[in-house]
Amino acid sequence: MLACPGIRRELEVVAAEIWRCLRTTPDLRCNDIAVIVPESRKDAYLSQVSAVFAESRDLPHHVVDLPLAGGHRLGEAAHMLLDLPFSSFSRKELVPLVTHPSLMARFPEARPTDWLRLIDELGIVRGAEQQDLAGSYVDRDLFTWDQGLRRLALGAFMLGERSGDETPVRLGENQYLPSRLRPTIAPARSTSRCWCAR
């Protein structure tokens, strides 16, 4: 039990204790430690914890009791991903996710306009796969994300100069014209970090 004059000082003491535990216990990691605050005073604590831990030599932490989308771009992207299975996979629903800053960070060389151009040139409009367009006037695998990715993959495998032959490639019952695009969008290399992230 530690008597502290206020919440900020209490959090400073907690941060110092966490650093002491990390220094004295070699196999202890940041994600092995949890700070639990009283439910009745949760808002008062959580409004200060990130600032105090950042001032304490950037103590790695993750606040899990905040509303998921409350000012956090990563939470916003997570909500979009969770809503995805219940969507019609239209451009209107997927383009904001594909061009979201949290996902774009994985592709530092790309700009949102690169993704938009790629989606447009692949003819992607709506539907995850062909069966999503069942009952419509479209009777071939057109306009879906699946056909766009297939065309992109075929274009990646069929390297070299084009012969001028525009014959589509047959895969099962469908035919796909390999994409002429040579996308330069490549993911950034990931670096391992502590499990606890700010």
PyMOL CGO cylinders between C-alpha atoms (Angstrom):
from pymol import cmd
from pymol.cgo import CYLINDER

trace = [
    CYLINDER, 0.00, 0.00, 0.00, 1.39, 3.36, -1.02, 0.3, 1, 1, 1, 1, 1, 1,
    CYLINDER, 1.39, 3.36, -1.02, -0.11, 6.65, 0.09, 0.3, 1, 1, 1, 1, 1, 1,
    CYLINDER, -0.11, 6.65, 0.09, 0.05, 9.20, -2.75, 0.3, 1, 1, 1, 1, 1, 1,
    CYLINDER, 0.05, 9.20, -2.75, -1.24, 12.78, -2.88, 0.3, 1, 1, 1, 1, 1, 1,
    CYLINDER, -1.24, 12.78, -2.88, -3.01, 12.24, -6.23, 0.3, 1, 1, 1, 1, 1, 1,
    CYLINDER, -3.01, 12.24, -6.23, -3.63, 9.98, -9.17, 0.3, 1, 1, 1, 1, 1, 1,
    CYLINDER, -3.63, 9.98, -9.17, -0.70, 11.34, -11.19, 0.3, 1, 1, 1, 1, 1, 1,
    CYLINDER, -0.70, 11.34, -11.19, 1.77, 10.66, -8.40, 0.3, 1, 1, 1, 1, 1, 1,
    CYLINDER, 1.77, 10.66, -8.40, 0.27, 7.21, -7.88, 0.3, 1, 1, 1, 1, 1, 1,
    CYLINDER, 0.27, 7.21, -7.88, 0.82, 6.39, -11.57, 0.3, 1, 1, 1, 1, 1, 1,
    CYLINDER, 0.82, 6.39, -11.57, 4.41, 7.69, -11.36, 0.3, 1, 1, 1, 1, 1, 1,
    CYLINDER, 4.41, 7.69, -11.36, 5.06, 5.32, -8.45, 0.3, 1, 1, 1, 1, 1, 1,
    CYLINDER, 5.06, 5.32, -8.45, 3.47, 2.43, -10.38, 0.3, 1, 1, 1, 1, 1, 1,
    CYLINDER, 3.47, 2.43, -10.38, 5.67, 3.19, -13.42, 0.3, 1, 1, 1, 1, 1, 1,
    CYLINDER, 5.67, 3.19, -13.42, 8.80, 3.27, -11.25, 0.3, 1, 1, 1, 1, 1, 1,
    CYLINDER, 8.80, 3.27, -11.25, 7.81, -0.06, -9.67, 0.3, 1, 1, 1, 1, 1, 1,
    CYLINDER, 7.81, -0.06, -9.67, 7.28, -1.62, -13.11, 0.3, 1, 1, 1, 1, 1, 1,
    CYLINDER, 7.28, -1.62, -13.11, 10.76, -0.50, -14.21, 0.3, 1, 1, 1, 1, 1, 1,
    CYLINDER, 10.76, -0.50, -14.21, 12.24, -1.91, -10.97, 0.3, 1, 1, 1, 1, 1, 1,
    CYLINDER, 12.24, -1.91, -10.97, 10.54, -5.28, -11.58, 0.3, 1, 1, 1, 1, 1, 1,
    CYLINDER, 10.54, -5.28, -11.58, 11.75, -5.37, -15.20, 0.3, 1, 1, 1, 1, 1, 1,
    CYLINDER, 11.75, -5.37, -15.20, 15.34, -4.64, -14.11, 0.3, 1, 1, 1, 1, 1, 1,
    CYLINDER, 15.34, -4.64, -14.11, 15.44, -7.19, -11.28, 0.3, 1, 1, 1, 1, 1, 1,
    CYLINDER, 15.44, -7.19, -11.28, 13.60, -10.08, -13.00, 0.3, 1, 1, 1, 1, 1, 1,
    CYLINDER, 13.60, -10.08, -13.00, 15.37, -10.93, -16.30, 0.3, 1, 1, 1, 1, 1, 1,
    CYLINDER, 15.37, -10.93, -16.30, 12.64, -13.20, -17.70, 0.3, 1, 1, 1, 1, 1, 1,
    CYLINDER, 12.64, -13.20, -17.70, 9.83, -10.73, -16.95, 0.3, 1, 1, 1, 1, 1, 1,
    CYLINDER, 9.83, -10.73, -16.95, 8.41, -8.97, -20.01, 0.3, 1, 1, 1, 1, 1, 1,
    CYLINDER, 8.41, -8.97, -20.01, 6.17, -5.93, -20.35, 0.3, 1, 1, 1, 1, 1, 1,
    CYLINDER, 6.17, -5.93, -20.35, 3.21, -8.03, -21.41, 0.3, 1, 1, 1, 1, 1, 1,
    CYLINDER, 3.21, -8.03, -21.41, 3.44, -10.02, -18.16, 0.3, 1, 1, 1, 1, 1, 1,
    CYLINDER, 3.44, -10.02, -18.16, 2.41, -6.95, -16.15, 0.3, 1, 1, 1, 1, 1, 1,
    CYLINDER, 2.41, -6.95, -16.15, -1.09, -5.54, -15.76, 0.3, 1, 1, 1, 1, 1, 1,
    CYLINDER, -1.09, -5.54, -15.76, -2.18, -2.37, -14.01, 0.3, 1, 1, 1, 1, 1, 1,
    CYLINDER, -2.18, -2.37, -14.01, -5.77, -2.63, -12.81, 0.3, 1, 1, 1, 1, 1, 1,
    CYLINDER, -5.77, -2.63, -12.81, -7.64, 0.50, -11.80, 0.3, 1, 1, 1, 1, 1, 1,
    CYLINDER, -7.64, 0.50, -11.80, -10.85, 0.76, -9.78, 0.3, 1, 1, 1, 1, 1, 1,
    CYLINDER, -10.85, 0.76, -9.78, -13.94, 0.76, -12.01, 0.3, 1, 1, 1, 1, 1, 1,
    CYLINDER, -13.94, 0.76, -12.01, -15.48, 3.69, -10.16, 0.3, 1, 1, 1, 1, 1, 1,
    CYLINDER, -15.48, 3.69, -10.16, -12.42, 5.91, -10.93, 0.3, 1, 1, 1, 1, 1, 1,
    CYLINDER, -12.42, 5.91, -10.93, -11.50, 4.39, -14.29, 0.3, 1, 1, 1, 1, 1, 1,
    CYLINDER, -11.50, 4.39, -14.29, -11.94, 7.60, -16.31, 0.3, 1, 1, 1, 1, 1, 1,
    CYLINDER, -11.94, 7.60, -16.31, -9.71, 9.60, -13.96, 0.3, 1, 1, 1, 1, 1, 1,
    CYLINDER, -9.71, 9.60, -13.96, -6.89, 7.04, -14.17, 0.3, 1, 1, 1, 1, 1, 1,
    CYLINDER, -6.89, 7.04, -14.17, -7.10, 6.22, -17.86, 0.3, 1, 1, 1, 1, 1, 1,
    CYLINDER, -7.10, 6.22, -17.86, -7.05, 9.87, -18.88, 0.3, 1, 1, 1, 1, 1, 1,
    CYLINDER, -7.05, 9.87, -18.88, -3.56, 10.21, -17.34, 0.3, 1, 1, 1, 1, 1, 1,
    CYLINDER, -3.56, 10.21, -17.34, -1.87, 6.83, -17.63, 0.3, 1, 1, 1, 1, 1, 1,
    CYLINDER, -1.87, 6.83, -17.63, -0.47, 7.26, -21.17, 0.3, 1, 1, 1, 1, 1, 1,
    CYLINDER, -0.47, 7.26, -21.17, 1.04, 10.67, -20.42, 0.3, 1, 1, 1, 1, 1, 1,
    CYLINDER, 1.04, 10.67, -20.42, 2.61, 9.53, -17.14, 0.3, 1, 1, 1, 1, 1, 1,
    CYLINDER, 2.61, 9.53, -17.14, 4.01, 6.29, -18.59, 0.3, 1, 1, 1, 1, 1, 1,
    CYLINDER, 4.01, 6.29, -18.59, 5.40, 8.20, -21.59, 0.3, 1, 1, 1, 1, 1, 1,
    CYLINDER, 5.40, 8.20, -21.59, 7.20, 10.60, -19.23, 0.3, 1, 1, 1, 1, 1, 1,
    CYLINDER, 7.20, 10.60, -19.23, 8.59, 7.62, -17.33, 0.3, 1, 1, 1, 1, 1, 1,
    CYLINDER, 8.59, 7.62, -17.33, 11.25, 6.85, -19.95, 0.3, 1, 1, 1, 1, 1, 1,
    CYLINDER, 11.25, 6.85, -19.95, 8.60, 5.78, -22.49, 0.3, 1, 1, 1, 1, 1, 1,
    CYLINDER, 8.60, 5.78, -22.49, 7.38, 2.81, -20.49, 0.3, 1, 1, 1, 1, 1, 1,
    CYLINDER, 7.38, 2.81, -20.49, 5.82, 0.46, -23.07, 0.3, 1, 1, 1, 1, 1, 1,
    CYLINDER, 5.82, 0.46, -23.07, 2.13, -0.02, -22.35, 0.3, 1, 1, 1, 1, 1, 1,
    CYLINDER, 2.13, -0.02, -22.35, -1.24, -0.64, -23.92, 0.3, 1, 1, 1, 1, 1, 1,
    CYLINDER, -1.24, -0.64, -23.92, -4.46, 0.69, -22.44, 0.3, 1, 1, 1, 1, 1, 1,
    CYLINDER, -4.46, 0.69, -22.44, -7.18, -1.88, -23.07, 0.3, 1, 1, 1, 1, 1, 1,
    CYLINDER, -7.18, -1.88, -23.07, -10.10, -0.29, -21.27, 0.3, 1, 1, 1, 1, 1, 1,
    CYLINDER, -10.10, -0.29, -21.27, -10.51, 2.71, -23.55, 0.3, 1, 1, 1, 1, 1, 1,
    CYLINDER, -10.51, 2.71, -23.55, -13.32, 2.69, -26.13, 0.3, 1, 1, 1, 1, 1, 1,
    CYLINDER, -13.32, 2.69, -26.13, -11.82, 0.97, -29.18, 0.3, 1, 1, 1, 1, 1, 1,
    CYLINDER, -11.82, 0.97, -29.18, -12.39, 3.75, -31.69, 0.3, 1, 1, 1, 1, 1, 1,
    CYLINDER, -12.39, 3.75, -31.69, -12.02, 6.60, -29.22, 0.3, 1, 1, 1, 1, 1, 1,
    CYLINDER, -12.02, 6.60, -29.22, -9.42, 8.66, -31.05, 0.3, 1, 1, 1, 1, 1, 1,
    CYLINDER, -9.42, 8.66, -31.05, -7.31, 5.63, -31.96, 0.3, 1, 1, 1, 1, 1, 1,
    CYLINDER, -7.31, 5.63, -31.96, -6.79, 5.06, -35.68, 0.3, 1, 1, 1, 1, 1, 1,
    CYLINDER, -6.79, 5.06, -35.68, -5.89, 1.42, -35.07, 0.3, 1, 1, 1, 1, 1, 1,
    CYLINDER, -5.89, 1.42, -35.07, -9.21, 0.90, -33.28, 0.3, 1, 1, 1, 1, 1, 1,
    CYLINDER, -9.21, 0.90, -33.28, -11.00, 2.49, -36.21, 0.3, 1, 1, 1, 1, 1, 1,
    CYLINDER, -11.00, 2.49, -36.21, -9.30, 0.04, -38.60, 0.3, 1, 1, 1, 1, 1, 1,
    CYLINDER, -9.30, 0.04, -38.60, -10.20, -2.87, -36.30, 0.3, 1, 1, 1, 1, 1, 1,
    CYLINDER, -10.20, -2.87, -36.30, -13.86, -1.82, -36.38, 0.3, 1, 1, 1, 1, 1, 1,
    CYLINDER, -13.86, -1.82, -36.38, -13.74, -1.73, -40.20, 0.3, 1, 1, 1, 1, 1, 1,
    CYLINDER, -13.74, -1.73, -40.20, -12.24, -5.23, -40.27, 0.3, 1, 1, 1, 1, 1, 1,
    CYLINDER, -12.24, -5.23, -40.27, -14.89, -6.56, -37.89, 0.3, 1, 1, 1, 1, 1, 1,
    CYLINDER, -14.89, -6.56, -37.89, -17.66, -5.05, -40.03, 0.3, 1, 1, 1, 1, 1, 1,
    CYLINDER, -17.66, -5.05, -40.03, -16.20, -6.50, -43.24, 0.3, 1, 1, 1, 1, 1, 1,
    CYLINDER, -16.20, -6.50, -43.24, -17.83, -9.99, -43.14, 0.3, 1, 1, 1, 1, 1, 1,
    CYLINDER, -17.83, -9.99, -43.14, -21.26, -8.34, -42.91, 0.3, 1, 1, 1, 1, 1, 1,
    CYLINDER, -21.26, -8.34, -42.91, -20.66, -6.02, -45.87, 0.3, 1, 1, 1, 1, 1, 1,
    CYLINDER, -20.66, -6.02, -45.87, -21.26, -6.47, -49.59, 0.3, 1, 1, 1, 1, 1, 1,
    CYLINDER, -21.26, -6.47, -49.59, -17.53, -5.90, -50.26, 0.3, 1, 1, 1, 1, 1, 1,
    CYLINDER, -17.53, -5.90, -50.26, -18.28, -2.82, -52.33, 0.3, 1, 1, 1, 1, 1, 1,
    CYLINDER, -18.28, -2.82, -52.33, -15.63, -0.24, -53.13, 0.3, 1, 1, 1, 1, 1, 1,
    CYLINDER, -15.63, -0.24, -53.13, -17.42, 2.17, -50.80, 0.3, 1, 1, 1, 1, 1, 1,
    CYLINDER, -17.42, 2.17, -50.80, -16.91, -0.27, -47.92, 0.3, 1, 1, 1, 1, 1, 1,
    CYLINDER, -16.91, -0.27, -47.92, -13.41, -1.55, -48.70, 0.3, 1, 1, 1, 1, 1, 1,
    CYLINDER, -13.41, -1.55, -48.70, -11.52, 1.46, -50.07, 0.3, 1, 1, 1, 1, 1, 1,
    CYLINDER, -11.52, 1.46, -50.07, -11.56, 3.30, -46.70, 0.3, 1, 1, 1, 1, 1, 1,
    CYLINDER, -11.56, 3.30, -46.70, -10.08, 0.18, -45.10, 0.3, 1, 1, 1, 1, 1, 1,
    CYLINDER, -10.08, 0.18, -45.10, -7.47, -0.43, -47.80, 0.3, 1, 1, 1, 1, 1, 1,
    CYLINDER, -7.47, -0.43, -47.80, -6.35, 3.21, -47.68, 0.3, 1, 1, 1, 1, 1, 1,
    CYLINDER, -6.35, 3.21, -47.68, -6.55, 3.51, -43.88, 0.3, 1, 1, 1, 1, 1, 1,
    CYLINDER, -6.55, 3.51, -43.88, -3.32, 4.95, -42.38, 0.3, 1, 1, 1, 1, 1, 1,
    CYLINDER, -3.32, 4.95, -42.38, -2.91, 1.93, -40.09, 0.3, 1, 1, 1, 1, 1, 1,
    CYLINDER, -2.91, 1.93, -40.09, -2.79, -0.39, -43.12, 0.3, 1, 1, 1, 1, 1, 1,
    CYLINDER, -2.79, -0.39, -43.12, -0.93, 2.05, -45.37, 0.3, 1, 1, 1, 1, 1, 1,
    CYLINDER, -0.93, 2.05, -45.37, 1.92, 2.09, -42.82, 0.3, 1, 1, 1, 1, 1, 1,
    CYLINDER, 1.92, 2.09, -42.82, 2.74, -1.46, -43.96, 0.3, 1, 1, 1, 1, 1, 1,
    CYLINDER, 2.74, -1.46, -43.96, 3.37, -0.11, -47.48, 0.3, 1, 1, 1, 1, 1, 1,
    CYLINDER, 3.37, -0.11, -47.48, 5.47, 3.06, -46.98, 0.3, 1, 1, 1, 1, 1, 1,
    CYLINDER, 5.47, 3.06, -46.98, 6.18, 3.53, -50.71, 0.3, 1, 1, 1, 1, 1, 1,
    CYLINDER, 6.18, 3.53, -50.71, 2.51, 3.45, -51.71, 0.3, 1, 1, 1, 1, 1, 1,
    CYLINDER, 2.51, 3.45, -51.71, 0.01, 6.28, -51.70, 0.3, 1, 1, 1, 1, 1, 1,
    CYLINDER, 0.01, 6.28, -51.70, -3.77, 5.90, -51.41, 0.3, 1, 1, 1, 1, 1, 1,
    CYLINDER, -3.77, 5.90, -51.41, -4.04, 6.89, -55.08, 0.3, 1, 1, 1, 1, 1, 1,
    CYLINDER, -4.04, 6.89, -55.08, -1.88, 3.85, -55.99, 0.3, 1, 1, 1, 1, 1, 1,
    CYLINDER, -1.88, 3.85, -55.99, -4.43, 1.55, -54.38, 0.3, 1, 1, 1, 1, 1, 1,
    CYLINDER, -4.43, 1.55, -54.38, -7.34, 3.37, -56.03, 0.3, 1, 1, 1, 1, 1, 1,
    CYLINDER, -7.34, 3.37, -56.03, -5.70, 3.08, -59.46, 0.3, 1, 1, 1, 1, 1, 1,
    CYLINDER, -5.70, 3.08, -59.46, -4.98, -0.61, -58.88, 0.3, 1, 1, 1, 1, 1, 1,
    CYLINDER, -4.98, -0.61, -58.88, -8.60, -1.32, -57.84, 0.3, 1, 1, 1, 1, 1, 1,
    CYLINDER, -8.60, -1.32, -57.84, -9.89, 0.63, -60.84, 0.3, 1, 1, 1, 1, 1, 1,
    CYLINDER, -9.89, 0.63, -60.84, -7.63, -1.06, -63.39, 0.3, 1, 1, 1, 1, 1, 1,
    CYLINDER, -7.63, -1.06, -63.39, -8.50, -4.51, -62.03, 0.3, 1, 1, 1, 1, 1, 1,
    CYLINDER, -8.50, -4.51, -62.03, -12.19, -3.74, -62.52, 0.3, 1, 1, 1, 1, 1, 1,
    CYLINDER, -12.19, -3.74, -62.52, -13.12, -4.39, -58.89, 0.3, 1, 1, 1, 1, 1, 1,
    CYLINDER, -13.12, -4.39, -58.89, -16.59, -3.07, -58.03, 0.3, 1, 1, 1, 1, 1, 1,
    CYLINDER, -16.59, -3.07, -58.03, -18.29, -5.28, -55.42, 0.3, 1, 1, 1, 1, 1, 1,
    CYLINDER, -18.29, -5.28, -55.42, -18.48, -8.78, -53.98, 0.3, 1, 1, 1, 1, 1, 1,
    CYLINDER, -18.48, -8.78, -53.98, -15.78, -10.88, -52.39, 0.3, 1, 1, 1, 1, 1, 1,
    CYLINDER, -15.78, -10.88, -52.39, -16.24, -13.73, -54.88, 0.3, 1, 1, 1, 1, 1, 1,
    CYLINDER, -16.24, -13.73, -54.88, -18.39, -14.81, -57.82, 0.3, 1, 1, 1, 1, 1, 1,
    CYLINDER, -18.39, -14.81, -57.82, -21.20, -16.31, -55.72, 0.3, 1, 1, 1, 1, 1, 1,
    CYLINDER, -21.20, -16.31, -55.72, -21.79, -12.88, -54.16, 0.3, 1, 1, 1, 1, 1, 1,
    CYLINDER, -21.79, -12.88, -54.16, -23.15, -11.75, -57.54, 0.3, 1, 1, 1, 1, 1, 1,
    CYLINDER, -23.15, -11.75, -57.54, -25.53, -14.72, -57.93, 0.3, 1, 1, 1, 1, 1, 1,
    CYLINDER, -25.53, -14.72, -57.93, -28.97, -13.60, -59.06, 0.3, 1, 1, 1, 1, 1, 1,
    CYLINDER, -28.97, -13.60, -59.06, -27.63, -10.52, -60.84, 0.3, 1, 1, 1, 1, 1, 1,
    CYLINDER, -27.63, -10.52, -60.84, -27.15, -10.01, -64.56, 0.3, 1, 1, 1, 1, 1, 1,
    CYLINDER, -27.15, -10.01, -64.56, -23.43, -10.84, -64.17, 0.3, 1, 1, 1, 1, 1, 1,
    CYLINDER, -23.43, -10.84, -64.17, -22.96, -14.52, -65.05, 0.3, 1, 1, 1, 1, 1, 1,
    CYLINDER, -22.96, -14.52, -65.05, -19.14, -14.56, -65.16, 0.3, 1, 1, 1, 1, 1, 1,
    CYLINDER, -19.14, -14.56, -65.16, -16.52, -13.86, -62.51, 0.3, 1, 1, 1, 1, 1, 1,
    CYLINDER, -16.52, -13.86, -62.51, -16.31, -10.12, -63.08, 0.3, 1, 1, 1, 1, 1, 1,
    CYLINDER, -16.31, -10.12, -63.08, -16.10, -7.10, -60.77, 0.3, 1, 1, 1, 1, 1, 1,
    CYLINDER, -16.10, -7.10, -60.77, -15.24, -9.07, -57.58, 0.3, 1, 1, 1, 1, 1, 1,
    CYLINDER, -15.24, -9.07, -57.58, -12.20, -8.72, -55.34, 0.3, 1, 1, 1, 1, 1, 1,
    CYLINDER, -12.20, -8.72, -55.34, -11.40, -12.39, -55.96, 0.3, 1, 1, 1, 1, 1, 1,
    CYLINDER, -11.40, -12.39, -55.96, -11.16, -11.94, -59.75, 0.3, 1, 1, 1, 1, 1, 1,
    CYLINDER, -11.16, -11.94, -59.75, -9.03, -8.84, -59.28, 0.3, 1, 1, 1, 1, 1, 1,
    CYLINDER, -9.03, -8.84, -59.28, -6.58, -10.69, -57.06, 0.3, 1, 1, 1, 1, 1, 1,
    CYLINDER, -6.58, -10.69, -57.06, -6.50, -13.66, -59.48, 0.3, 1, 1, 1, 1, 1, 1,
    CYLINDER, -6.50, -13.66, -59.48, -5.71, -11.34, -62.40, 0.3, 1, 1, 1, 1, 1, 1,
    CYLINDER, -5.71, -11.34, -62.40, -3.00, -9.64, -60.36, 0.3, 1, 1, 1, 1, 1, 1,
    CYLINDER, -3.00, -9.64, -60.36, -1.47, -13.01, -59.38, 0.3, 1, 1, 1, 1, 1, 1,
    CYLINDER, -1.47, -13.01, -59.38, -1.56, -14.24, -62.99, 0.3, 1, 1, 1, 1, 1, 1,
    CYLINDER, -1.56, -14.24, -62.99, 0.15, -11.05, -64.13, 0.3, 1, 1, 1, 1, 1, 1,
    CYLINDER, 0.15, -11.05, -64.13, 2.87, -11.58, -61.53, 0.3, 1, 1, 1, 1, 1, 1,
    CYLINDER, 2.87, -11.58, -61.53, 3.55, -15.13, -62.72, 0.3, 1, 1, 1, 1, 1, 1,
    CYLINDER, 3.55, -15.13, -62.72, 3.46, -14.34, -66.41, 0.3, 1, 1, 1, 1, 1, 1,
    CYLINDER, 3.46, -14.34, -66.41, 6.59, -12.24, -66.63, 0.3, 1, 1, 1, 1, 1, 1,
    CYLINDER, 6.59, -12.24, -66.63, 8.36, -11.01, -69.73, 0.3, 1, 1, 1, 1, 1, 1,
    CYLINDER, 8.36, -11.01, -69.73, 7.32, -9.15, -72.85, 0.3, 1, 1, 1, 1, 1, 1,
    CYLINDER, 7.32, -9.15, -72.85, 3.69, -9.44, -73.92, 0.3, 1, 1, 1, 1, 1, 1,
    CYLINDER, 3.69, -9.44, -73.92, 3.19, -11.27, -77.19, 0.3, 1, 1, 1, 1, 1, 1,
    CYLINDER, 3.19, -11.27, -77.19, 0.09, -9.27, -78.07, 0.3, 1, 1, 1, 1, 1, 1,
    CYLINDER, 0.09, -9.27, -78.07, -2.06, -12.35, -77.51, 0.3, 1, 1, 1, 1, 1, 1,
    CYLINDER, -2.06, -12.35, -77.51, -5.02, -11.24, -75.39, 0.3, 1, 1, 1, 1, 1, 1,
    CYLINDER, -5.02, -11.24, -75.39, -6.37, -14.76, -74.84, 0.3, 1, 1, 1, 1, 1, 1,
    CYLINDER, -6.37, -14.76, -74.84, -7.58, -15.10, -71.24, 0.3, 1, 1, 1, 1, 1, 1,
    CYLINDER, -7.58, -15.10, -71.24, -6.30, -17.83, -68.95, 0.3, 1, 1, 1, 1, 1, 1,
    CYLINDER, -6.30, -17.83, -68.95, -8.88, -20.47, -68.07, 0.3, 1, 1, 1, 1, 1, 1,
    CYLINDER, -8.88, -20.47, -68.07, -9.14, -21.40, -64.39, 0.3, 1, 1, 1, 1, 1, 1,
    CYLINDER, -9.14, -21.40, -64.39, -12.00, -23.82, -63.75, 0.3, 1, 1, 1, 1, 1, 1,
    CYLINDER, -12.00, -23.82, -63.75, -15.13, -22.50, -65.43, 0.3, 1, 1, 1, 1, 1, 1,
    CYLINDER, -15.13, -22.50, -65.43, -13.88, -18.91, -65.63, 0.3, 1, 1, 1, 1, 1, 1,
    CYLINDER, -13.88, -18.91, -65.63, -11.42, -17.05, -67.81, 0.3, 1, 1, 1, 1, 1, 1,
    CYLINDER, -11.42, -17.05, -67.81, -9.16, -14.28, -66.53, 0.3, 1, 1, 1, 1, 1, 1,
    CYLINDER, -9.16, -14.28, -66.53, -7.07, -11.77, -68.42, 0.3, 1, 1, 1, 1, 1, 1,
    CYLINDER, -7.07, -11.77, -68.42, -3.76, -11.39, -66.56, 0.3, 1, 1, 1, 1, 1, 1,
    CYLINDER, -3.76, -11.39, -66.56, -3.24, -7.89, -65.30, 0.3, 1, 1, 1, 1, 1, 1,
    CYLINDER, -3.24, -7.89, -65.30, -0.79, -5.74, -67.26, 0.3, 1, 1, 1, 1, 1, 1,
    CYLINDER, -0.79, -5.74, -67.26, 0.09, -3.97, -64.05, 0.3, 1, 1, 1, 1, 1, 1,
    CYLINDER, 0.09, -3.97, -64.05, 3.44, -4.42, -62.45, 0.3, 1, 1, 1, 1, 1, 1,
    CYLINDER, 3.44, -4.42, -62.45, 2.61, -3.22, -58.94, 0.3, 1, 1, 1, 1, 1, 1,
    CYLINDER, 2.61, -3.22, -58.94, 5.54, -1.84, -57.00, 0.3, 1, 1, 1, 1, 1, 1,
    CYLINDER, 5.54, -1.84, -57.00, 3.55, -1.85, -53.79, 0.3, 1, 1, 1, 1, 1, 1,
    CYLINDER, 3.55, -1.85, -53.79, 5.53, -4.02, -51.39, 0.3, 1, 1, 1, 1, 1, 1,
    CYLINDER, 5.53, -4.02, -51.39, 5.07, -4.36, -47.65, 0.3, 1, 1, 1, 1, 1, 1,
    CYLINDER, 5.07, -4.36, -47.65, 7.65, -2.88, -45.30, 0.3, 1, 1, 1, 1, 1, 1,
    CYLINDER, 7.65, -2.88, -45.30, 9.82, -5.31, -43.42, 0.3, 1, 1, 1, 1, 1, 1,
    CYLINDER, 9.82, -5.31, -43.42, 8.57, -5.84, -39.90, 0.3, 1, 1, 1, 1, 1, 1,
    CYLINDER, 8.57, -5.84, -39.90, 10.84, -5.57, -36.91, 0.3, 1, 1, 1, 1, 1, 1,
    CYLINDER, 10.84, -5.57, -36.91, 10.25, -7.49, -33.72, 0.3, 1, 1, 1, 1, 1, 1,
    CYLINDER, 10.25, -7.49, -33.72, 9.37, -5.37, -30.72, 0.3, 1, 1, 1, 1, 1, 1,
    CYLINDER, 9.37, -5.37, -30.72, 8.12, -5.80, -27.22, 0.3, 1, 1, 1, 1, 1, 1,
    CYLINDER, 8.12, -5.80, -27.22, 4.58, -7.18, -27.10, 0.3, 1, 1, 1, 1, 1, 1,
    CYLINDER, 4.58, -7.18, -27.10, 3.47, -4.07, -25.26, 0.3, 1, 1, 1, 1, 1, 1,
    CYLINDER, 3.47, -4.07, -25.26, 2.92, -1.19, -27.64, 0.3, 1, 1, 1, 1, 1, 1,
    CYLINDER, 2.92, -1.19, -27.64, 1.93, 2.34, -26.92, 0.3, 1, 1, 1, 1, 1, 1,
]
cmd.load_cgo(trace, "trace")
